[in-house]
């Protein structure tokens, strides 16, 4: 494939894709007839879909380029993985001529549309064109002009081109109903009229009123010298210097920033002031970044033992929706890795034809093969970060397929698997730097002759909450691959510190973490030297998340999050791992490294936990980014 950064080649690809190609779509592991696929106005990806093949008429579908997540080549989706298992498919559709376009379909699910091209050249042309447009859209978001975006949406909805929108058209365009009395009252306030027609300026004003932020108005009053909902240039300089901690903000720079984000001068004012709308736009820019300058890249010492870091972790990674129904899918692993996760979960069971599979126990969740999941992981594991990936394995596999499981891990990962050294029980874990591009398997392990290894856990920790305990029989070759053996915490933490292997790793339920917080436990003394994972309650069938702060305050490194479910707690997790280059590892504060912190420690400074002001994080992340 050509370098998408070469303008001449890219423009040639775009022109060819605007004209379109005849491509065959792969659906339900079958290849459909050829239909024209093209890019329209560099804004829409257009393809044909027949719904039920050969029954319903073919329909043209279009997806906005801004809604595309990525484009992949080869057999890189569940659909193509399944199709490629058939020799008849591979005879006519090699990996070299297949590609997939990924976009969001519902709250949870990423949809893939898979195609077979007539040649490698055609496949590469589409890949390069779409990749270029996707990258361009990502750059546009960095310089988002909200007012221009609103005006463009107004003009698109103004189909009769009379410069006015009726109420019903406004509703469709803004994706929210404005028919309620409250919204009509707002419209009267925003426009000064009671009719249901808005011109462009009134529509922009109406949108501004609908998206008012009372919390931001409060901040304006806090930092305003006049205690009103406006900033002078001097107020803005003080806010950026003291609260946002930007260096070298003088009066001239403050004036320039105010001019950039506040477009109009208030009536009767000699000097321009920044109001709520300009302030909201400021906070959506680099000046509103809650992360300290310079901390967007890897800036921390990455040579500490692995236990010294918080680790971005995913719960039931194979799911892209609810906990009880749907399908296990490689998209869950790909999505989590792209978001920066460094710990993934694999629930492995005996599968058909002697091949281990991944699914969710006692549910209606479909399965994927272990090999397909590992291939997807290996293709994406180190794209966003070079630091190690931990795979937590819930092993429900019988001895015969455990041998197969060990062979698959070795075949897919090879020498990237970190094998536990002979002195692993008595020495600290290696550092993220020492483990670059490595996989660590975490799970049940057969004990060795080491005295500390006698404390390995033989039962499935995460089944305890449901009252189910089952001892797992282990194949020696599979057990050899486990580098983070499971252990169980007792009621005596200090005794566990003395007896547990240094690389031992227990799991704690959400309810257990809560009880630890309430009991002033000495768990931070344990997490200072051992890697601990917490996981959400089994009652969270809607894939909601627990509060990660409760675990972090105990020094727990790995807080497993349902990354497919947006919400406040996932926002907090995302915020923490945005620092240090989104590499998936954030150094714990010194008080936790020394094992001195307890949930009720009066000296425990929340600011030191997450490296930026906690009050600001809760204020800005508790609200939606886009209203």
C-alpha positions, 0 to 999 in steps of 0.5 A, a space after each residue: 500500500 502506498 504512503 497515504 501522506 503522499 498527496 499526489 497518490 492520495 488524490 489519485 486514490 480519492 478520484 478513483 474512489 469518487 468514481 467507484 469500484 464494483 466490490 463484492 460484500 461479505 455477509 454471514 460468511 458468504 460473498 454477495 454479487 458485485 455492486 458499486 462502492 464509492 466515496 461521495 463528496 469526500 463526506 460519505 462512504 456509500 455501499 449497497 445492501 440487500 438486507 436478506 440476500 436475493 429477497 429484498 431489493 438492494 438499497 444504497 446506504 451511506 455513512 458519514 466519514 466522520 462516523 468511521 472508526 477505521 479501515 482494516 485489511 485482510 481477514 480482520 473481523 469476526 465475519 471474515 474470520 468465519 468466512 475464511 475457515 471455508 476453503 471455498 471462500 479462500 479460493 476466491 477471496 484471499 486476505 490480500 484482496 479483502 478489507 473492512 470498514 468499521 463504524 458505530 451502529 448502536 450504543 455498544 456495537 461497532 459494525 463492520 462492512 466487509 468487502 472483496 476487491 477484484 485485485 490488490 490494487 483496488 483494495 489498496 486504493 480504497 484503503 488509502 483513500 478512506 484512511 486519508 479521509 479518516 485521519 483528516 476528520 480526526 485532525 478537524 476535531 482538534 480545531 472544531 468550530 462549533 458555531 460553523 458546525 451549527 450553521 452548516 447543520 442549519 443549511 443542510 436542514 433548510 431544504 427549501 432554501 428560504 433561510 428558515 427552519 420550522 419546529 419539526 425540522 429543528 427537531 430532526 436536525 438537532 436529534 432532540 424534541 423541542 415540542 415541549 412547553 419548556 423548549 418553546 419557552 426557551 425559544 421565546 426567550 432566545 428569539 423574542 418571538 413565539 412562532 415556530 420559525 427560526 432563521 440561522 442567527 436565531 437557530 445558533 442562539 437557540 442552540 446556545 440556550 439549550 446547551 447552557 452550562 450552569 457549572 461553567 457559569 459558576 467557574 466564571 463567577 469564581 475567577 471574575 474580578 467583578 464576580 459576574 459571568 464574564 472574564 476580562 483579559 486579566 481574569 483569563 490570564 489569572 485563570 490560565 496561570 493559576 488554575 490551569 497551570 500554563 506557564 508564560 501567560 502574560 497580558 498580551 497572550 491572554 488578550 490573544 486567547 480571548 480574541 480567539 474564543 469570544 467573537 463579539 464585543 458586548 454592548 457598552 463595553 470598551 474592552 471585550 469580555 469572555 462570556 459562558 459560550 466563549 468560556 465553554 469553547 475555551 475549555 474544549 480547546 488545549 487551554 481547557 485541558 485537565 492534564 498538566 502541560 507535557 504530561 500528554 506524552 510518556 514522562 514518567 519513569 518506566 523502570 519501576 516494577 510492574 506493581 508500581 503502576 496503575 494499569 488500564 484494564 478491561 472487563 470481559 473484553 470479548 463483549 461489545 454489549 450487554 453481559 447476558 446476550 450478544 456475541 463474543 467478538 474480536 472487536 471487543 479486544 481490538 476496541 479495548 487495545 485501541 483505547 489504551 487497555 493493557 489488561 484484557 480478559 479471556 474466558 476460555 471453554 472447551 470448544 467444538 472440534 477440539 478447539 478452545 473458544 471464548 464465551 461468557 459462562 451461563 449466558 446466551 453469548 455466542 463464542 469465538 475461537 481462542 486462535 481468532 481472538 489471539 490473532 486479533 490481539 497480536 495484530 493490535 496489541 502494540 499499535 498504541 503502546 509498546 508496554 506489556 499486555 496482560 491477559 487474565 485467563 479464566 480457565 474452564 477448559 478440560 485437560 485435553 484442550 488445555 494442551 491445545 490452548 498451550 500450543 495456540 498461545 505459543 504459535 500465535 505469540 511465540 517469543 513475545 510470551 514472558 515466561 516466569 523465571 525460576 526466582 519469580 516467587 522471590 523477586 519483584 516483577 520486571 518493569 514496563 520498559 523491560 517487558 516491552 512488546 511482551 505478553 504476560 498470562 495471568 491465571 491459575 498455575 501449578 505450584 513449584 518447589 518454592 515455599 511461596 508457591 504453595 499459596 497458589 489459588 486453585 479456585 476461580 476467584 471471580 466465581 466466588 461472588 455467585 457462590 460457585 467454587 471449582 478447583 481447576 486441573 491444570 496441564 503442565 505445559 499450559 501452566 508453564 506459560 502463566 507468569 502471574 499466578 493467582 493467589 487468594 488474600 486471607 484476613 491477615 494482609 501482613 501474613 500474606 505479604 510474607 507468604 505470597 509469591 512476589 508475582 502472585 496476583 489476587 482478584 477482588 470483587 467490587 463488594 470486597 473493595 467496598 468492605 476494605 474501604 469501610 474497614 481501614 484495611 492495610 491493603 496498600 501495604 500489600 499492593 505496594 509489592 503485589 499486582 491486584 485486580 478488582 472486577 465489577 459486581 456480577 449484578 451489573 448485567 447492563 455492563 455498567 461500571 464500578 467507581 475506579 477511585 475506590 480501588 485506586 485509593 487502595 493501591 489496586 493496580 488493575 480496575 477492570 472496566 466495561 469499556 463498551 459502556 460510556 458513563 462517568 466512571 469510564 470517563 474517570 478511568 479514561 482521564 487517568 490514563 490520558 496522562 503519560 502518553 495514554 500508554 496504559 501505565 501510570 505511576 502510583 503516588 509515592 504514598 502508595 508505592 511505600 504502602 503507607 496509604 490507607 483509605 482514612 489516611 489524613 495525609 492522603 492527597 488525591 491530587 497526587 493520585 492522578 497527577 492533576 487536580 481532582 476537583 477539576 476532573 470531577 467538575 469537567 468529566 461529570 458532565 458530557 463533553 458534547 451536550 
